[in-house]
Amino acid sequence: MFFVLLRFSDNKAQARQYMDAHNRWLQGGFDDGIFLVAGSLQPGAGGAIVAHGCTRAALEQRIDGDPFVAAGVVTPEILEVTPAKAGEQFAFLLAQPA
């Protein structure tokens, strides 16, 4: 499982220009079953994604395809987490990806 932090860079003002493409990219991650949750870092610091079911290398490649990343609007940070305990509704997170 991964936590992806997308922190705004000095190019934050360009976010509006790439927002539609970024949202399509996000939807692709959900459609592919890789992204579980996405939201904003508060206050206005960027975004965060919870990802699961892929390798780090595959996730890095996916993140590189984010229009925000490509345009330097955000700087990504990937935190890899090995879940040890989970509530029943999140038990699927305890299985390691193939």
C-alpha positions as protocol buffer text, in pm:
chain_id: "A"
residue {
  index: 1
  type: MET
  ca { x: 0 y: 0 z: 0 }
}
residue {
  index: 2
  type: PHE
  ca { x: 121 y: 350 z: -74 }
}
residue {
  index: 3
  type: PHE
  ca { x: 48 y: 702 z: 36 }
}
residue {
  index: 4
  type: VAL
  ca { x: 129 y: 948 z: -239 }
}
residue {
  index: 5
  type: LEU
  ca { x: 175 y: 1311 z: -142 }
}
residue {
  index: 6
  type: LEU
  ca { x: 153 y: 1563 z: -425 }
}
residue {
  index: 7
  type: ARG
  ca { x: 281 y: 1886 z: -273 }
}
residue {
  index: 8
  type: PHE
  ca { x: 240 y: 2209 z: -465 }
}
residue {
  index: 9
  type: SER
  ca { x: 561 y: 2358 z: -600 }
}
residue {
  index: 10
  type: ASP
  ca { x: 636 y: 2717 z: -690 }
}
residue {
  index: 11
  type: ASN
  ca { x: 430 y: 2654 z: -1008 }
}
residue {
  index: 12
  type: LYS
  ca { x: 106 y: 2619 z: -808 }
}
residue {
  index: 13
  type: ALA
  ca { x: -50 y: 2903 z: -1008 }
}
residue {
  index: 14
  type: GLN
  ca { x: -48 y: 2677 z: -1316 }
}
residue {
  index: 15
  type: ALA
  ca { x: -273 y: 2418 z: -1147 }
}
residue {
  index: 16
  type: ARG
  ca { x: -591 y: 2553 z: -1305 }
}
residue {
  index: 17
  type: GLN
  ca { x: -442 y: 2505 z: -1653 }
}
residue {
  index: 18
  type: TYR
  ca { x: -384 y: 2132 z: -1590 }
}
residue {
  index: 19
  type: MET
  ca { x: -679 y: 2054 z: -1359 }
}
residue {
  index: 20
  type: ASP
  ca { x: -901 y: 1878 z: -1616 }
}
residue {
  index: 21
  type: ALA
  ca { x: -614 y: 1658 z: -1736 }
}
residue {
  index: 22
  type: HIS
  ca { x: -513 y: 1585 z: -1375 }
}
residue {
  index: 23
  type: ASN
  ca { x: -870 y: 1482 z: -1290 }
}
residue {
  index: 24
  type: ARG
  ca { x: -882 y: 1250 z: -1594 }
}
residue {
  index: 25
  type: TRP
  ca { x: -551 y: 1100 z: -1480 }
}
residue {
  index: 26
  type: LEU
  ca { x: -693 y: 1047 z: -1129 }
}
residue {
  index: 27
  type: GLN
  ca { x: -1004 y: 882 z: -1271 }
}
residue {
  index: 28
  type: GLY
  ca { x: -783 y: 644 z: -1468 }
}
residue {
  index: 29
  type: GLY
  ca { x: -618 y: 535 z: -1144 }
}
residue {
  index: 30
  type: PHE
  ca { x: -960 y: 466 z: -991 }
}
residue {
  index: 31
  type: ASP
  ca { x: -1083 y: 289 z: -1306 }
}
residue {
  index: 32
  type: ASP
  ca { x: -776 y: 64 z: -1298 }
}
residue {
  index: 33
  type: GLY
  ca { x: -841 y: -24 z: -932 }
}
residue {
  index: 34
  type: ILE
  ca { x: -510 y: 123 z: -815 }
}
residue {
  index: 35
  type: PHE
  ca { x: -631 y: 440 z: -640 }
}
residue {
  index: 36
  type: LEU
  ca { x: -850 y: 385 z: -335 }
}
residue {
  index: 37
  type: VAL
  ca { x: -885 y: 743 z: -206 }
}
residue {
  index: 38
  type: ALA
  ca { x: -774 y: 1085 z: -327 }
}
residue {
  index: 39
  type: GLY
  ca { x: -814 y: 1424 z: -166 }
}
residue {
  index: 40
  type: SER
  ca { x: -665 y: 1761 z: -88 }
}
residue {
  index: 41
  type: LEU
  ca { x: -387 y: 1835 z: 158 }
}
residue {
  index: 42
  type: GLN
  ca { x: -499 y: 2114 z: 385 }
}
residue {
  index: 43
  type: PRO
  ca { x: -470 y: 2405 z: 379 }
}
residue {
  index: 44
  type: GLY
  ca { x: -424 y: 2419 z: 2 }
}
residue {
  index: 45
  type: ALA
  ca { x: -92 y: 2234 z: 11 }
}
residue {
  index: 46
  type: GLY
  ca { x: -160 y: 1988 z: -272 }
}
residue {
  index: 47
  type: GLY
  ca { x: -313 y: 1642 z: -278 }
}
residue {
  index: 48
  type: ALA
  ca { x: -283 y: 1289 z: -146 }
}
residue {
  index: 49
  type: ILE
  ca { x: -366 y: 948 z: -286 }
}
residue {
  index: 50
  type: VAL
  ca { x: -393 y: 605 z: -126 }
}
residue {
  index: 51
  type: ALA
  ca { x: -286 y: 340 z: -377 }
}
residue {
  index: 52
  type: HIS
  ca { x: -284 y: -39 z: -358 }
}
residue {
  index: 53
  type: GLY
  ca { x: -243 y: -341 z: -580 }
}
residue {
  index: 54
  type: CYS
  ca { x: 64 y: -246 z: -780 }
}
residue {
  index: 55
  type: THR
  ca { x: 439 y: -242 z: -746 }
}
residue {
  index: 56
  type: ARG
  ca { x: 630 y: 69 z: -648 }
}
residue {
  index: 57
  type: ALA
  ca { x: 786 y: 81 z: -995 }
}
residue {
  index: 58
  type: ALA
  ca { x: 444 y: 69 z: -1161 }
}
residue {
  index: 59
  type: LEU
  ca { x: 315 y: 339 z: -926 }
}
residue {
  index: 60
  type: GLU
  ca { x: 616 y: 560 z: -995 }
}
residue {
  index: 61
  type: GLN
  ca { x: 550 y: 526 z: -1367 }
}
residue {
  index: 62
  type: ARG
  ca { x: 182 y: 612 z: -1315 }
}
residue {
  index: 63
  type: ILE
  ca { x: 269 y: 915 z: -1099 }
}
residue {
  index: 64
  type: ASP
  ca { x: 512 y: 1037 z: -1366 }
}
residue {
  index: 65
  type: GLY
  ca { x: 213 y: 1042 z: -1602 }
}
residue {
  index: 66
  type: ASP
  ca { x: 20 y: 1289 z: -1386 }
}
residue {
  index: 67
  type: PRO
  ca { x: -4 y: 1616 z: -1581 }
}
residue {
  index: 68
  type: PHE
  ca { x: 58 y: 1806 z: -1255 }
}
residue {
  index: 69
  type: VAL
  ca { x: 385 y: 1617 z: -1206 }
}
residue {
  index: 70
  type: ALA
  ca { x: 491 y: 1652 z: -1569 }
}
residue {
  index: 71
  type: ALA
  ca { x: 429 y: 2029 z: -1559 }
}
residue {
  index: 72
  type: GLY
  ca { x: 606 y: 2075 z: -1224 }
}
residue {
  index: 73
  type: VAL
  ca { x: 286 y: 2191 z: -1051 }
}
residue {
  index: 74
  type: VAL
  ca { x: 340 y: 1935 z: -774 }
}
residue {
  index: 75
  type: THR
  ca { x: 632 y: 1740 z: -638 }
}
residue {
  index: 76
  type: PRO
  ca { x: 542 y: 1377 z: -562 }
}
residue {
  index: 77
  type: GLU
  ca { x: 650 y: 1179 z: -259 }
}
residue {
  index: 78
  type: ILE
  ca { x: 565 y: 809 z: -233 }
}
residue {
  index: 79
  type: LEU
  ca { x: 547 y: 649 z: 110 }
}
residue {
  index: 80
  type: GLU
  ca { x: 530 y: 270 z: 110 }
}
residue {
  index: 81
  type: VAL
  ca { x: 339 y: 116 z: 400 }
}
residue {
  index: 82
  type: THR
  ca { x: 315 y: -251 z: 491 }
}
residue {
  index: 83
  type: PRO
  ca { x: -18 y: -282 z: 672 }
}
residue {
  index: 84
  type: ALA
  ca { x: -8 y: -507 z: 976 }
}
residue {
  index: 85
  type: LYS
  ca { x: -361 y: -456 z: 1111 }
}
residue {
  index: 86
  type: ALA
  ca { x: -684 y: -342 z: 950 }
}
residue {
  index: 87
  type: GLY
  ca { x: -1051 y: -316 z: 1027 }
}
residue {
  index: 88
  type: GLU
  ca { x: -1270 y: -578 z: 862 }
}
residue {
  index: 89
  type: GLN
  ca { x: -1368 y: -342 z: 581 }
}
residue {
  index: 90
  type: PHE
  ca { x: -997 y: -292 z: 495 }
}
residue {
  index: 91
  type: ALA
  ca { x: -877 y: -652 z: 535 }
}
residue {
  index: 92
  type: PHE
  ca { x: -799 y: -667 z: 164 }
}
residue {
  index: 93
  type: LEU
  ca { x: -510 y: -425 z: 230 }
}
residue {
  index: 94
  type: LEU
  ca { x: -330 y: -694 z: 428 }
}
residue {
  index: 95
  type: ALA
  ca { x: -280 y: -908 z: 116 }
}
residue {
  index: 96
  type: GLN
  ca { x: 42 y: -837 z: -68 }
}
residue {
  index: 97
  type: PRO
  ca { x: 11 y: -749 z: -439 }
}
residue {
  index: 98
  type: ALA
  ca { x: 111 y: -1021 z: -683 }
}
